[in-house]
Amino acid sequence: MSDDEQHNQQFEQASAGASLTFPMQCSALRKNGHVVIKGRPCKIVEMSTSKTGKHGHAKVHLVGVDIFTDKKMEDISPSTHNMDVPNVNRTEYQLLGVDDGFLNLMNADGGTKDDVKLPDSKLGEEILAGFEVADTVMVTVTAAMGEEQVTSFKVSNQ
């Protein structure tokens, strides 16, 4: 085996290595931004900073709402420490149909996606009702930390 042959390796899949989260200093976080609290991606709804005590750091008190479940979560962290911020992506799709509780979606490039679940909440019922009467239903899918969920929709009659 020559030297060249030992370096000829085949890789089945390659990715850009995009992480689910990235670190950010606690004092740099802002209201309406995103942060990971107790392992869940949250939107910051309230934030307050305490002064430094006799022996220690200024603390930041964060109140966030889970972007998928709407549960309120709280965390306290020193302002100089890093916290994880989730990479949150919102993508708009056109709704083509609904099969067994899963949405058939089409993106702007014409590619289809059919692994997004119809929400069990009132939002899911509204999407179905809008799909019955409208020409076009556009749904917004929010993705963060390996989870995807429909978070909003809009109906248009052309």
Protein Blocks (a to p, Z undefined) as FASTA:
>chain_A
ZZklmmmccdfbdcehiafbdcddfklpcehiacdeehiacddfbdcdddddfbbcdddd
dddddfklopacdddddfkbccddddddddddddfbdcehiacdddfkopacfkbccdfb
lmlmmmmmmmmmmmbdcdddddeehiacdfbdcdddZZ
